């Protein structure tokens, strides 16, 4: 599909995301959080939310591996939240793999 989004090697995007399965008690709707995406020479980082928001996490592709680190998530308690000493890679995954997924 030629109209599928493709992440270039270098980019910077900002936006907002509505998380439909996490309900904001004030609005009764999905929570609305800011996010940023940054690509640097093929490595990619996405940050969603902040300490001021109900969720806060980052996903990144670094040296062909996928990592995720959750700072804050409703219902998730230690030992699953920081402070964690490190962030181990989940599995091999590249920007090209992500672009292939986005094209499906």
C-alpha angles and dihedrals in degrees: 000000000000092000094060116116115257125196110225121215092256125031145122124214134173130190146125131269129205109215100207098190095054109069121210106222091212095057104020087229135100115292117264116219136173119243138187131200122197128181121196118181091325098317112112134200128187120189120191124191127339139235086283091059132069090251133035124175143134133216121193141177109214125172091345097309131106119233131179130189124186118202097173135006130157112261094006111118136179134316083046097053131063149312085080117158096222145359114235121206115261098209142316109296132152138194086254089055089052092049090050089052091049090053093060 
